[in-house]
């Protein structure tokens, strides 16, 4: 932009000549200088804004270059009384993880039950299940109660080569929906004296939700926890994690 100095006043080529301004009476020399200073202030402010934007972009670029650490915690105490399962490893995607505790098998249904567990999901896909297992002979033969953060639940028995559903997915009356929301799952059984009259009940947060058909055969056995991990895209691996916590309230046989 062309400009020249005249009388100590900066004059831009596209503005009227100072003499024309003064003769017309539209501007004084002071007003003319104020216009020029005002433009300088606007330029300074825009420079500050642009510098701030460039700084933020630089931080984002640097952060994107730092690799996300891969962390897997399999059934370890979290220091707050819960057992923790956590992973963001793509190698663990699309799998189920089961943890059985031999100490929960007291050799008697009366001593092993009621089974009472507090569970909560901190992170992970809301539509992917987690829960508890009971009456497990081994990792191929057990009952499981699965829940989701959407307050849905399912009950089934896993046997070699398949699954026998006792209660398909449906919304529970007494589960609390959401992340980091503790839900208490209680399983108890009743044996009036004959095998044909044996059954078990499932309660959520102290309220009976399900009663099994009469006449189920209970093998007895261990109790434990189960977590299912969805595919890596759904779980946002490795940026996010699957993080589920469990607290065995009864039988109290698991270290905090």
C-alpha positions as CSV (number, residue, x, y, z in Angstrom):
1,X,0.0,0.0,0.0
2,X,1.5,3.4,-1.0
3,X,2.0,6.0,1.6
4,X,4.1,9.1,2.3
5,X,4.8,11.3,5.2
6,X,3.5,14.8,5.0
7,X,3.5,17.2,7.9
8,X,4.3,14.4,10.3
9,X,1.1,12.6,9.4
10,X,1.1,9.2,7.7
11,X,-1.0,9.4,4.6
12,X,-2.2,6.3,2.8
13,X,-2.5,6.4,-0.9
14,X,-6.2,5.5,-1.0
15,X,-7.2,8.2,1.5
16,X,-7.8,11.8,0.5
17,X,-4.9,14.2,0.5
18,X,-4.5,15.9,3.9
19,X,-4.9,19.3,2.3
20,X,-8.3,18.1,0.8
21,X,-9.4,16.8,4.2
22,X,-8.6,20.1,5.9
23,X,-10.1,22.3,3.2
24,X,-13.3,20.2,3.1
25,X,-13.6,20.6,6.9
26,X,-14.5,16.9,7.3
27,X,-11.5,15.9,9.3
28,X,-9.0,17.6,11.5
29,X,-5.4,16.4,11.7
30,X,-6.1,14.8,15.1
31,X,-9.1,12.9,13.7
32,X,-7.0,11.7,10.8
33,X,-4.4,10.3,13.1
34,X,-7.0,8.6,15.3
35,X,-8.3,6.7,12.2
36,X,-4.8,5.5,11.5
37,X,-4.2,4.4,15.1
38,X,-7.5,2.6,15.2
39,X,-6.5,0.5,12.2
40,X,-3.2,-0.4,13.8
41,X,-5.1,-1.7,17.0
42,X,-7.3,-3.9,14.9
43,X,-4.3,-5.4,13.1
44,X,-2.6,-6.1,16.5
45,X,-5.7,-7.8,17.8
46,X,-6.1,-10.0,14.8
47,X,-2.4,-11.0,15.1
48,X,-3.0,-12.1,18.7
49,X,-6.0,-14.2,17.6
50,X,-4.1,-15.8,14.8
51,X,-1.2,-16.6,17.1
52,X,-3.6,-18.3,19.5
53,X,-5.2,-20.4,16.8
54,X,-1.8,-21.5,15.5
55,X,-0.7,-22.4,19.1
56,X,-3.8,-24.6,19.6
57,X,-3.2,-26.3,16.3
58,X,0.4,-27.0,17.2
59,X,-0.7,-28.6,20.5
60,X,-3.2,-30.8,18.7
61,X,-0.6,-31.9,16.2
62,X,1.9,-32.8,18.9
63,X,-0.8,-34.7,20.9
64,X,-1.8,-36.7,17.9
65,X,1.8,-37.8,17.5
66,X,2.0,-39.3,21.0
67,X,1.0,-43.0,20.9
68,X,-1.8,-44.0,23.3
69,X,-0.4,-46.5,25.9
70,X,-1.9,-50.0,25.8
71,X,-3.2,-51.0,29.2
72,X,-4.7,-54.3,30.3
73,X,-5.7,-55.1,33.9
74,X,-7.2,-58.6,34.4
75,X,-9.0,-59.1,37.6
76,X,-6.8,-57.0,39.9
77,X,-7.9,-55.1,43.1
78,X,-8.4,-51.4,42.2
79,X,-7.6,-50.1,45.7
80,X,-11.2,-49.2,46.4
81,X,-12.7,-52.6,47.3
82,X,-13.4,-53.7,43.7
83,X,-11.9,-56.2,41.3
84,X,-11.0,-54.4,38.0
85,X,-11.1,-55.6,34.4
86,X,-9.7,-53.0,32.0
87,X,-8.3,-53.1,28.5
88,X,-7.8,-51.0,25.4
89,X,-5.8,-53.6,23.5
90,X,-7.2,-54.4,20.1
91,X,-5.9,-58.0,20.6
92,X,-8.6,-58.4,23.3
93,X,-11.5,-57.1,21.1
94,X,-14.5,-59.4,20.2
95,X,-13.9,-61.7,23.1
96,X,-15.4,-62.8,26.4
97,X,-13.3,-62.9,29.6
98,X,-14.3,-65.2,32.5
99,X,-12.8,-65.3,36.0
100,X,-13.7,-68.1,38.4
101,X,-12.8,-68.2,42.1
102,X,-12.4,-71.7,43.5
103,X,-12.7,-70.3,47.0
104,X,-16.4,-69.6,46.4
105,X,-17.1,-73.3,46.1
106,X,-17.9,-74.4,49.6
107,X,-19.1,-77.8,48.6
108,X,-22.6,-77.0,49.6
109,X,-25.3,-74.9,48.0
110,X,-26.3,-73.7,51.5
111,X,-22.8,-72.4,52.2
112,X,-22.1,-71.0,48.7
113,X,-25.4,-69.0,48.5
114,X,-26.7,-66.4,48.6
115,X,-24.3,-65.0,46.0
116,X,-24.2,-61.2,46.3
117,X,-22.0,-59.1,43.9
118,X,-21.8,-55.3,43.3
119,X,-21.0,-54.5,39.6
120,X,-20.5,-51.3,37.7
121,X,-19.2,-50.4,34.2
122,X,-17.0,-47.3,34.1
123,X,-16.1,-47.3,30.4
124,X,-16.9,-49.3,27.3
125,X,-19.7,-49.9,24.8
126,X,-23.1,-49.4,26.4
127,X,-24.6,-52.3,24.5
128,X,-21.9,-54.9,25.5
129,X,-22.6,-57.2,28.4
130,X,-20.9,-57.9,31.7
131,X,-22.0,-59.8,34.8
132,X,-21.6,-62.7,37.1
133,X,-21.4,-66.5,36.9
134,X,-22.4,-69.2,39.4
135,X,-22.6,-72.9,39.7
136,X,-19.6,-73.3,37.5
137,X,-18.1,-76.7,37.1
138,X,-15.5,-75.2,34.8
139,X,-15.1,-72.5,32.1
140,X,-17.4,-74.5,29.8
141,X,-20.3,-75.2,32.2
142,X,-21.9,-72.5,34.3
143,X,-24.8,-70.2,34.7
144,X,-24.4,-66.5,33.9
145,X,-26.4,-63.3,34.6
146,X,-25.5,-60.6,32.2
147,X,-26.4,-56.9,32.3
148,X,-25.8,-53.7,30.2
149,X,-25.6,-50.1,31.1
150,X,-29.0,-49.7,29.4
151,X,-30.6,-51.6,32.3
152,X,-31.1,-54.8,30.3
153,X,-30.4,-58.3,31.5
154,X,-30.1,-61.9,30.3
155,X,-29.8,-65.2,32.2
156,X,-28.5,-68.4,30.6
157,X,-26.6,-71.6,31.1
158,X,-23.4,-72.2,29.2
159,X,-22.7,-75.8,28.3
160,X,-20.0,-77.3,26.0
161,X,-20.9,-76.3,22.5
162,X,-23.8,-73.9,23.2
163,X,-26.0,-71.7,25.4
164,X,-29.3,-72.5,27.0
165,X,-31.3,-69.2,27.6
166,X,-33.5,-69.0,30.6
167,X,-34.3,-65.3,30.2
168,X,-33.5,-63.5,26.9
169,X,-32.5,-59.9,26.8
170,X,-35.1,-57.5,28.2
171,X,-35.3,-54.4,30.4
172,X,-35.1,-54.9,34.1
173,X,-37.4,-53.2,36.6
174,X,-34.7,-52.7,39.3
175,X,-31.4,-52.1,37.5
176,X,-29.9,-48.6,37.5
177,X,-28.9,-47.5,34.0
178,X,-25.7,-45.6,33.2
179,X,-22.0,-45.7,33.5
180,X,-20.3,-45.9,36.9
181,X,-23.6,-46.9,38.5
182,X,-23.3,-49.7,41.0
183,X,-25.8,-52.5,40.7
184,X,-26.2,-55.3,43.3
185,X,-26.9,-58.7,41.8
186,X,-28.1,-61.4,44.3
187,X,-28.6,-65.1,43.5
188,X,-30.3,-67.4,46.0
189,X,-31.7,-70.9,45.7
190,X,-34.4,-72.9,47.3
191,X,-34.6,-76.6,47.8
192,X,-37.9,-77.7,49.5
193,X,-36.6,-81.2,49.7
194,X,-37.0,-82.8,46.3
195,X,-35.0,-82.3,43.1
196,X,-38.1,-81.5,41.2
197,X,-38.9,-78.5,43.3
198,X,-35.5,-76.8,43.3
199,X,-35.3,-73.3,41.8
200,X,-33.3,-70.1,42.2
201,X,-34.1,-66.4,42.3
202,X,-32.3,-63.3,41.0
203,X,-32.6,-59.9,42.7
204,X,-31.3,-56.6,41.5
205,X,-30.6,-54.0,44.1
206,X,-32.6,-55.9,46.7
207,X,-35.7,-56.6,44.6
208,X,-36.5,-59.9,43.1
209,X,-36.4,-59.7,39.3
210,X,-36.5,-63.3,38.1
211,X,-37.5,-66.7,39.4
212,X,-36.2,-69.8,37.6
213,X,-38.4,-72.6,36.4
214,X,-38.9,-75.3,39.1
215,X,-36.9,-78.5,38.7
216,X,-33.5,-77.2,37.5
217,X,-30.6,-79.3,38.3
218,X,-27.9,-77.4,40.1
219,X,-24.3,-78.7,39.8
220,X,-22.9,-76.5,42.5
221,X,-19.5,-75.1,42.0
222,X,-17.6,-71.9,41.7
223,X,-18.7,-68.3,41.2
224,X,-17.0,-65.4,39.4
225,X,-17.2,-62.6,36.9
226,X,-17.5,-62.2,33.2
227,X,-16.9,-59.3,30.8
228,X,-17.5,-59.2,27.0
229,X,-15.5,-56.9,24.8
230,X,-17.0,-55.7,21.5
231,X,-15.0,-55.1,18.3
232,X,-12.2,-52.5,18.4
233,X,-14.2,-49.9,16.4
234,X,-17.2,-50.1,18.7
235,X,-15.0,-49.9,21.8
236,X,-12.9,-47.0,20.3
237,X,-9.7,-48.9,20.9
238,X,-7.0,-47.8,21.8
239,X,-8.2,-44.3,22.6
240,X,-10.8,-45.5,25.0
241,X,-11.0,-48.5,27.4
242,X,-13.4,-51.2,28.6
243,X,-13.4,-50.8,32.4
244,X,-15.7,-52.9,34.6
245,X,-15.5,-53.3,38.4
246,X,-16.8,-56.1,40.7
247,X,-17.1,-56.4,44.4
248,X,-18.0,-59.8,46.0
249,X,-20.2,-59.1,49.0
250,X,-21.1,-62.7,49.8
251,X,-19.5,-65.1,50.1
252,X,-16.6,-62.8,51.2
253,X,-13.8,-65.0,49.8
254,X,-12.1,-62.6,47.4
255,X,-9.4,-60.1,48.6
256,X,-10.5,-56.5,48.2
